[in-house]
């Protein structure tokens, strides 16, 4: 039963976050999001929510911004690594592409997705990223991990976000 439950949670976490039923989780996470994504422009805000799932080999991280501009979400899935160790340890960088390929590492893969719309979970844009750049650092105040993400959606925008993982809700 436990193995089935863990496998089910992993499968759910690694699906497109946009196609899951979302409800406002009423959070104000540390970190920020800036840029343009799909139908939403001029994002420059603190994160509304940040969520992560990791089982030691697969990691899903999603960040949400919400403001007068509407709602934007960037989600990344990484397989073969988790934040804080190996290729995702503090001081490391990683670039991955829409086909899942990671530059310089054939043991790790990743994909990204972006969603945007008029309100939380109401999306009229839901597309994969063309490229995701990650930079992993140590938070000088807490000693925790900070993940900086640059998500490139081609003609549909570029989003920059910074996420202190000690402020992320695990699921």
URLINVEN-V423864 format. One record per residue. N is the residue number from 1. RES is the residue in one small letter. PSI is psi as a letter, one per 30 degrees, with the letter a starting at -180 (999 if undefined). Layout:
BEGIN
N;RES;PSI + N;RES;PSI
END
This chain:
BEGIN
1;x;e + 2;x;e + 3;x;e + 4;x;e + 5;x;e + 6;x;e + 7;x;e + 8;x;e + 9;x;e + 10;x;e + 11;x;e + 12;x;e + 13;x;e + 14;x;g + 15;x;l + 16;x;k + 17;x;f + 18;x;e + 19;x;f + 20;x;l + 21;x;k + 22;x;k + 23;x;l + 24;x;k + 25;x;g + 26;x;h + 27;x;l + 28;x;j + 29;x;l + 30;x;l + 31;x;a + 32;x;l + 33;x;k + 34;x;k + 35;x;a + 36;x;k + 37;x;j + 38;x;c + 39;x;g + 40;x;k + 41;x;l + 42;x;h + 43;x;k + 44;x;i + 45;x;l + 46;x;l + 47;x;k + 48;x;e + 49;x;l + 50;x;k + 51;x;k + 52;x;k + 53;x;k + 54;x;k + 55;x;g + 56;x;f + 57;x;f + 58;x;k + 59;x;k + 60;x;k + 61;x;k + 62;x;k + 63;x;k + 64;x;k + 65;x;k + 66;x;k + 67;x;a + 68;x;f + 69;x;f + 70;x;b + 71;x;k + 72;x;k + 73;x;k + 74;x;k + 75;x;k + 76;x;k + 77;x;k + 78;x;k + 79;x;k + 80;x;g + 81;x;l + 82;x;l + 83;x;k + 84;x;f + 85;x;l + 86;x;b + 87;x;f + 88;x;g + 89;x;l + 90;x;k + 91;x;f + 92;x;l + 93;x;l + 94;x;k + 95;x;k + 96;x;l + 97;x;l + 98;x;f + 99;x;g + 100;x;f + 101;x;k + 102;x;k + 103;x;k + 104;x;g + 105;x;j + 106;x;g + 107;x;f + 108;x;k + 109;x;l + 110;x;l + 111;x;l + 112;x;l + 113;x;k + 114;x;k + 115;x;k + 116;x;l + 117;x;a + 118;x;f + 119;x;l + 120;x;k + 121;x;f + 122;x;j + 123;x;k + 124;x;g + 125;x;k + 126;x;j + 127;x;l + 128;x;l + 129;x;l + 130;x;e + 131;x;k + 132;x;k + 133;x;k + 134;x;k + 135;x;k + 136;x;k + 137;x;l + 138;x;k + 139;x;j + 140;x;f + 141;x;e + 142;x;f + 143;x;f + 144;x;l + 145;x;k + 146;x;k + 147;x;j + 148;x;k + 149;x;k + 150;x;j + 151;x;j + 152;x;j + 153;x;g + 154;x;b + 155;x;f + 156;x;g + 157;x;l + 158;x;k + 159;x;k + 160;x;k + 161;x;k + 162;x;k + 163;x;j + 164;x;j + 165;x;f + 166;x;f + 167;x;g + 168;x;k + 169;x;k + 170;x;k + 171;x;999
END
